[in-house]
Amino acid sequence: MSRPDTRVYIAFDLAAGGSGDFFTLSDPVKGVLDNTDFKLAGDILEDVTEDVRGISVRRGRSRQLEHFQAGAATVDLRNDQRKYDPSAGTAITPYGASMRPRKRIVIEANGQRVFTGVVDDWDLLYSLDNDHIASVDAVGGFVQLAGQTLDEHTFSEESTGERIASVLARPEVSWTSGTDFATGNATLQGDTVASDRPVNVLSYLQRVELAEPGALFVDASGVLTFRSREDLQNATDVVFADSDAGIAFSGIEIAYGAEELKNRAFIARQGAGTATAVNQASIDLYGPIDYSITDSLLSSDEQAEELATWLVNLYAEPQLRIDKLEIDLGKISLTDVNRVLALELGDVIQVLYTPSGIGDQIDRFAAVDAITHSVDAGRHIVTLDVSQTIAGFVLDSAALGILDSSNLGF
């Protein structure tokens, strides 16, 4: 067993630094059309792995009822020869002339993407003993949407996935990576974006996500992804266990308390009334704990009532929650490494754990809220932040097929 092969690629324009062989007009060799040896000048992903000293990546959200945030990554590069220094001169570095923000960055492990984004900042850390480091801060694709606004437009009544596709199809909206949108289960009302009220693209898309409720995020390959609530109720076959029954983990955090309790829900539809659901038994035990959504885009009172009822049924009682799992990729098999690397945000996993080998086994399904990678010269640690799954009743499932009205999907 050994840690996976982790590689980092950053886009540089080598021609800007006077380096590299590129297509040259009228040149008898470099000017031949359709050749594969002499590419057009411009940004090219360069493998900088040999200089990597450390990597950290985080994608996801803090809690289940919050929006997914822009992914972030930091890569520390050895820089004792000033290879990553825009002031070193082109005789020293081919990269310095194109060390600018918004250059593409890709991080892979065993050939699987774990992060795709753009460079946000270069921090050059110098030391008098020449142990220089170039630290690259990168951000995920949400940053592209967060800087754009919608023009005046009227959207028709449509499903949540269709609305997201409609927003991305607007001529004023630019998205340069791929998309993967589920149709969605909720139906949204027609909606007009007025010219005198600028609407941020990302904020609007997250309102759509909340109406489902679903999962809107940029995946490890940079694809803008929308998962419907139905998608989020499908458990994967990935099991983590402190026995041979699943993938071994090296750390676990479990919580039990009122942190996720919700026993009154208020869903206010845009331009309409407010649906309310109350779990009185929970209020009698713990006091009122409210959750509200304002200006929901849902098209009907019935949908708002169903969402409010589902929320208080799911969160009315404290749950023994698996909060975090830590996996040391250097201590599990290659097959299990690749299964861990393939996990994506919103995936439902199963966790089996018997503390000290005493008493009943803890057996929980959990949804992946965040994925963190920490890589240095010795180890590659993956940390999964997880939460109570929204998985509903699944017919004929040994784990999810036990009839319980508080666990029915909708």
C-alpha positions as CSV (number, residue, x, y, z in Angstrom):
1,M,0.0,0.0,0.0
2,S,1.2,3.5,-0.8
3,R,-0.2,6.9,-1.2
4,P,-1.6,7.8,-4.7
5,D,0.3,9.6,-7.4
6,T,-0.8,13.2,-7.0
7,R,0.0,15.6,-9.7
8,V,-0.5,19.4,-10.2
9,Y,-0.8,21.2,-13.5
10,I,-0.8,25.0,-13.9
11,A,-1.5,26.9,-17.1
12,F,1.4,29.0,-18.4
13,D,2.0,30.9,-21.6
14,L,5.5,29.7,-22.4
15,A,5.7,31.9,-25.5
16,A,5.3,35.0,-23.3
17,G,8.6,34.0,-21.6
18,G,10.4,33.3,-24.8
19,S,10.4,29.6,-24.2
20,G,9.1,26.5,-26.0
21,D,8.6,25.5,-29.6
22,F,5.3,26.7,-31.0
23,F,3.6,27.1,-34.4
24,T,5.4,29.8,-36.4
25,L,3.8,31.2,-39.5
26,S,5.8,30.6,-42.8
27,D,8.3,28.4,-41.0
28,P,8.9,25.3,-43.1
29,V,8.9,23.1,-40.1
30,K,7.0,24.9,-37.3
31,G,4.5,26.3,-39.8
32,V,3.0,23.1,-41.1
33,L,-0.7,22.9,-40.5
34,D,-2.3,20.1,-38.4
35,N,1.1,19.2,-36.9
36,T,1.2,17.7,-33.4
37,D,4.7,18.9,-32.4
38,F,4.3,22.7,-32.6
39,K,1.2,23.9,-30.9
40,L,-0.3,27.4,-31.1
41,A,1.1,29.7,-28.4
42,G,-1.0,30.4,-25.4
43,D,-1.8,28.9,-22.1
44,I,-0.7,25.2,-21.8
45,L,-1.1,23.1,-18.6
46,E,2.4,22.5,-17.3
47,D,3.1,19.6,-14.9
48,V,4.8,21.2,-11.8
49,T,4.6,18.1,-9.6
50,E,8.4,17.8,-9.2
51,D,8.4,21.1,-7.3
52,V,5.4,20.4,-5.1
53,R,6.0,20.5,-1.3
54,G,2.4,20.4,-0.1
55,I,-1.2,20.5,-1.3
56,S,-4.5,21.3,0.4
57,V,-7.9,21.2,-1.3
58,R,-11.4,21.8,0.1
59,R,-14.7,21.6,-1.7
60,G,-18.2,21.6,-0.2
61,R,-20.2,23.3,2.5
62,S,-20.2,23.5,6.3
63,R,-23.7,22.2,7.0
64,Q,-26.4,20.3,5.1
65,L,-28.9,23.2,5.0
66,E,-26.3,25.7,3.7
67,H,-25.2,26.4,0.1
68,F,-22.1,24.8,-1.3
69,Q,-19.2,27.3,-1.4
70,A,-16.5,27.9,-4.0
71,G,-13.8,25.2,-3.8
72,A,-10.3,26.3,-2.7
73,A,-6.8,24.9,-3.0
74,T,-3.3,25.8,-2.0
75,V,-0.2,24.4,-3.6
76,D,3.2,25.1,-2.1
77,L,6.0,24.9,-4.7
78,R,9.8,24.7,-4.1
79,N,11.2,28.0,-5.4
80,D,14.9,28.1,-4.5
81,Q,15.9,28.6,-8.1
82,R,13.2,31.3,-8.6
83,K,11.4,29.3,-11.3
84,Y,8.2,30.8,-10.0
85,D,9.1,34.5,-9.7
86,P,7.9,37.1,-12.2
87,S,10.9,39.4,-11.3
88,A,13.6,36.8,-12.0
89,G,13.8,37.5,-15.7
90,T,13.2,35.2,-18.7
91,A,16.7,33.9,-18.6
92,I,15.9,32.3,-15.2
93,T,12.3,31.2,-15.6
94,P,9.9,30.5,-18.6
95,Y,6.9,30.9,-16.2
96,G,7.4,34.3,-14.7
97,A,5.9,36.3,-17.6
98,S,2.6,34.5,-17.3
99,M,2.2,34.2,-13.5
100,R,-1.1,35.9,-13.4
101,P,-4.5,35.4,-11.7
102,R,-7.2,33.3,-13.4
103,K,-4.8,30.8,-14.9
104,R,-6.2,27.3,-14.9
105,I,-5.0,24.8,-12.3
106,V,-5.8,21.1,-12.1
107,I,-4.9,18.6,-9.3
108,E,-5.2,14.9,-9.9
109,A,-4.6,11.8,-7.8
110,N,-4.1,8.4,-9.6
111,G,-5.4,10.1,-12.7
112,Q,-8.7,11.2,-11.1
113,R,-9.5,14.9,-10.7
114,V,-9.7,16.2,-7.2
115,F,-9.8,19.9,-8.0
116,T,-10.2,22.1,-11.1
117,G,-10.1,25.9,-10.8
118,V,-8.1,29.0,-11.4
119,V,-5.2,30.7,-9.7
120,D,-6.3,33.5,-7.4
121,D,-3.0,34.6,-6.0
122,W,0.8,33.9,-6.0
123,D,2.4,34.3,-2.6
124,L,6.2,34.3,-2.8
125,L,7.7,33.4,0.5
126,Y,11.5,34.0,0.7
127,S,13.9,32.8,3.3
128,L,17.5,34.0,4.0
129,D,18.6,30.3,3.9
130,N,17.3,30.1,0.3
131,D,14.4,27.8,1.3
132,H,12.0,29.8,-0.9
133,I,8.4,28.8,-1.5
134,A,5.9,29.9,-4.1
135,S,2.4,29.4,-2.6
136,V,-0.4,29.2,-5.2
137,D,-3.9,30.0,-3.9
138,A,-6.7,28.8,-6.2
139,V,-10.5,29.0,-6.3
140,G,-13.2,26.9,-7.9
141,G,-15.6,27.7,-10.7
142,F,-18.2,29.5,-8.6
143,V,-16.0,32.6,-8.7
144,Q,-16.9,32.9,-12.4
145,L,-20.6,33.0,-11.7
146,A,-20.3,35.2,-8.6
147,G,-19.0,38.1,-10.7
148,Q,-21.9,38.2,-13.2
149,T,-25.5,39.6,-13.1
150,L,-28.6,38.8,-15.0
151,D,-30.1,41.3,-17.5
152,E,-33.9,42.0,-17.7
153,H,-35.7,38.8,-18.5
154,T,-38.8,36.8,-17.7
155,F,-38.5,33.1,-17.0
156,S,-41.4,30.7,-17.7
157,E,-42.7,28.2,-15.1
158,E,-40.3,25.3,-15.2
159,S,-38.5,22.7,-13.1
160,T,-35.5,23.6,-11.0
161,G,-33.1,21.9,-13.4
162,E,-34.7,23.6,-16.3
163,R,-34.4,27.0,-14.6
164,I,-30.7,26.5,-14.0
165,A,-30.2,25.6,-17.6
166,S,-32.3,28.7,-18.7
167,V,-30.0,31.0,-16.6
168,L,-26.9,29.5,-18.1
169,A,-28.3,29.9,-21.6
170,R,-28.7,33.7,-21.1
171,P,-26.3,35.6,-23.5
172,E,-25.0,37.8,-20.6
173,V,-24.0,34.7,-18.6
174,S,-20.6,33.2,-19.3
175,W,-19.7,29.7,-18.2
176,T,-16.6,28.1,-19.8
177,S,-16.7,24.6,-18.3
178,G,-19.2,21.8,-18.7
179,T,-22.6,21.3,-17.1
180,D,-24.5,18.4,-15.6
181,F,-28.1,19.3,-14.6
182,A,-30.8,17.0,-13.3
183,T,-34.3,17.9,-14.3
184,G,-35.4,18.5,-10.7
185,N,-38.5,17.5,-8.8
186,A,-39.8,21.0,-7.8
187,T,-41.6,23.3,-10.2
188,L,-40.8,27.0,-10.1
189,Q,-43.1,30.0,-10.7
190,G,-42.5,32.3,-13.7
191,D,-40.1,35.0,-12.6
192,T,-39.2,38.4,-14.0
193,V,-35.7,39.9,-13.5
194,A,-36.1,43.7,-13.6
195,S,-33.6,46.0,-15.2
196,D,-33.6,48.3,-12.1
197,R,-32.8,45.4,-9.7
198,P,-29.5,43.7,-10.6
199,V,-29.6,39.9,-9.8
200,N,-26.3,38.1,-9.1
201,V,-26.1,34.9,-11.2
202,L,-24.8,32.7,-8.4
203,S,-27.2,34.0,-5.8
204,Y,-30.1,33.3,-8.1
205,L,-29.0,29.8,-8.9
206,Q,-28.7,29.1,-5.2
207,R,-32.3,30.3,-4.7
208,V,-33.2,27.6,-7.2
209,E,-31.1,25.0,-5.3
210,L,-32.9,25.9,-2.1
211,A,-36.4,25.5,-3.6
212,E,-35.6,21.9,-4.7
213,P,-33.9,21.4,-2.2
214,G,-30.9,19.9,-4.1
215,A,-27.2,20.3,-4.5
216,L,-25.6,22.9,-6.8
217,F,-21.8,22.7,-6.9
218,V,-18.8,22.6,-9.2
219,D,-17.4,19.0,-9.2
220,A,-13.8,17.9,-9.1
221,S,-13.5,18.2,-12.9
222,G,-14.9,21.8,-13.0
223,V,-18.4,20.8,-14.2
224,L,-21.2,22.9,-12.8
225,T,-23.5,20.2,-11.3
226,F,-27.1,20.2,-10.1
227,R,-28.4,17.2,-8.2
228,S,-32.1,16.9,-7.5
229,R,-33.5,15.9,-4.1
230,E,-34.3,12.5,-5.7
231,D,-30.6,12.1,-6.7
232,L,-29.6,12.8,-3.1
233,Q,-31.7,10.0,-1.8
234,N,-29.8,7.3,-3.6
235,A,-27.1,5.7,-1.5
236,T,-23.8,4.6,-3.1
237,D,-22.3,1.2,-2.3
238,V,-19.3,2.8,-0.5
239,V,-19.1,1.6,3.1
240,F,-16.5,2.8,5.7
241,A,-16.0,0.4,8.7
242,D,-13.6,-0.4,11.5
243,S,-13.7,-4.0,10.3
244,D,-13.3,-5.9,7.1
245,A,-16.9,-4.9,6.2
246,G,-15.7,-1.7,4.5
247,I,-13.0,0.8,3.8
248,A,-10.8,1.5,6.8
249,F,-10.8,5.0,8.3
250,S,-8.1,6.6,10.5
251,G,-10.3,9.1,12.4
252,I,-14.0,9.7,13.1
253,E,-16.0,12.5,14.8
254,I,-19.5,11.9,16.1
255,A,-21.9,14.3,17.7
256,Y,-25.3,14.1,19.4
257,G,-27.3,17.2,20.3
258,A,-29.5,20.0,19.3
259,E,-27.2,21.6,16.7
260,E,-29.3,20.4,13.8
261,L,-32.7,20.6,15.4
262,K,-35.5,22.3,13.5
263,N,-39.2,22.0,14.7
264,R,-40.9,24.9,13.0
265,A,-40.5,25.6,9.3
266,F,-41.7,28.7,7.4
267,I,-41.5,28.7,3.6
268,A,-42.5,32.1,2.2
269,R,-43.2,32.0,-1.5
270,Q,-42.2,35.0,-3.7
271,G,-45.3,37.2,-4.1
272,A,-47.5,34.7,-2.2
273,G,-48.2,33.4,1.3
274,T,-46.2,31.5,3.8
275,A,-46.5,27.7,4.5
276,T,-45.9,26.7,8.1
277,A,-45.2,23.3,9.6
278,V,-44.8,22.6,13.3
279,N,-43.7,19.5,15.3
280,Q,-45.3,20.2,18.6
281,A,-43.9,17.1,20.3
282,S,-40.4,18.4,19.5
283,I,-41.2,21.9,20.7
284,D,-42.5,20.5,24.0
285,L,-39.2,18.7,24.6
286,Y,-36.7,21.3,23.3
287,G,-38.5,24.6,22.8
288,P,-39.2,26.2,19.4
289,I,-36.3,26.1,16.9
290,D,-37.1,27.8,13.6
291,Y,-36.0,27.4,10.0
292,S,-37.2,29.8,7.3
293,I,-36.9,30.4,3.6
294,T,-37.9,33.8,2.3
295,D,-38.9,34.6,-1.3
296,S,-39.0,30.9,-2.4
297,L,-39.4,30.4,-6.1
298,L,-41.8,27.4,-5.7
299,S,-44.8,27.7,-7.9
300,S,-47.5,26.4,-5.5
301,D,-48.6,26.5,-1.8
302,E,-48.8,22.7,-1.9
303,Q,-45.1,22.4,-2.7
304,A,-44.2,24.9,0.0
305,E,-46.3,23.0,2.6
306,E,-44.7,19.7,1.5
307,L,-41.2,21.2,1.9
308,A,-42.0,22.6,5.4
309,T,-43.5,19.4,6.6
310,W,-40.5,17.3,5.3
311,L,-38.0,19.7,7.0
312,V,-39.6,19.4,10.5
313,N,-40.0,15.6,10.1
314,L,-36.4,15.2,9.3
315,Y,-34.9,17.6,11.9
316,A,-37.4,17.4,14.8
317,E,-35.3,15.0,16.9
318,P,-31.6,15.0,17.8
319,Q,-29.7,12.5,15.8
320,L,-26.4,10.6,16.6
321,R,-24.5,12.2,13.7
322,I,-21.3,11.1,12.0
323,D,-19.7,14.6,11.5
324,K,-16.3,13.7,10.0
325,L,-14.3,10.8,8.6
326,E,-10.5,10.8,8.0
327,I,-9.0,8.4,5.6
328,D,-5.2,7.8,5.2
329,L,-4.9,6.8,1.6
330,G,-1.5,5.3,2.3
331,K,-3.0,2.7,4.5
332,I,-5.7,1.2,2.3
333,S,-5.7,-0.8,-0.9
334,L,-5.4,0.7,-4.3
335,T,-9.0,-0.3,-5.1
336,D,-10.3,1.4,-2.0
337,V,-8.1,4.5,-2.7
338,N,-9.8,4.9,-6.1
339,R,-13.2,4.5,-4.5
340,V,-12.5,7.2,-2.0
341,L,-11.1,9.5,-4.8
342,A,-14.3,8.9,-6.9
343,L,-16.6,10.2,-4.1
344,E,-18.4,13.4,-5.0
345,L,-20.3,16.0,-3.0
346,G,-23.8,14.8,-2.2
347,D,-22.9,11.2,-2.3
348,V,-24.5,9.0,0.4
349,I,-22.1,6.6,2.2
350,Q,-22.6,4.1,5.0
351,V,-20.5,4.1,8.2
352,L,-20.1,1.2,10.5
353,Y,-18.3,1.7,13.8
354,T,-18.2,0.0,17.2
355,P,-16.2,2.2,19.6
356,S,-13.7,0.0,21.6
357,G,-15.5,-3.0,20.2
358,I,-18.1,-2.7,22.9
359,G,-21.8,-2.8,22.7
360,D,-24.1,-2.2,19.7
361,Q,-22.6,-1.1,16.4
362,I,-23.2,2.5,15.1
363,D,-24.6,2.1,11.6
364,R,-25.4,5.3,9.9
365,F,-26.0,6.6,6.3
366,A,-24.4,10.0,5.8
367,A,-24.3,12.5,3.0
368,V,-20.9,14.0,1.9
369,D,-21.0,17.8,2.5
370,A,-17.3,18.5,2.0
371,I,-14.2,16.8,0.7
372,T,-10.7,17.9,1.9
373,H,-7.3,16.7,0.7
374,S,-4.1,17.3,2.6
375,V,-0.9,16.1,0.8
376,D,2.7,16.4,1.9
377,A,5.9,14.4,1.3
378,G,4.7,11.5,3.5
379,R,0.9,11.3,3.5
380,H,-2.3,11.9,1.6
381,I,-5.2,12.4,3.9
382,V,-8.8,12.7,2.7
383,T,-11.3,14.1,5.2
384,L,-15.0,13.8,4.5
385,D,-17.4,16.2,6.3
386,V,-20.8,14.4,6.4
387,S,-24.2,15.0,7.8
388,Q,-27.5,13.2,8.4
389,T,-28.6,12.0,5.0
390,I,-31.9,13.2,3.5
391,A,-32.3,9.6,2.0
392,G,-35.9,8.6,2.2
393,F,-37.7,5.3,2.3
394,V,-36.3,2.9,-0.3
395,L,-38.4,-0.2,-1.1
396,D,-36.6,-3.5,-0.6
397,S,-33.5,-1.8,0.9
398,A,-32.3,-3.6,4.0
399,A,-31.0,-0.3,5.4
400,L,-33.5,2.3,4.0
401,G,-36.6,0.1,3.5
402,I,-37.8,0.2,7.1
403,L,-41.1,2.1,7.1
404,D,-40.9,5.2,9.2
405,S,-43.2,8.1,8.3
406,S,-40.5,10.6,9.5
407,N,-38.1,9.3,6.9
408,L,-40.2,9.3,3.8
409,G,-38.8,11.2,0.9
410,F,-40.9,13.6,-1.1
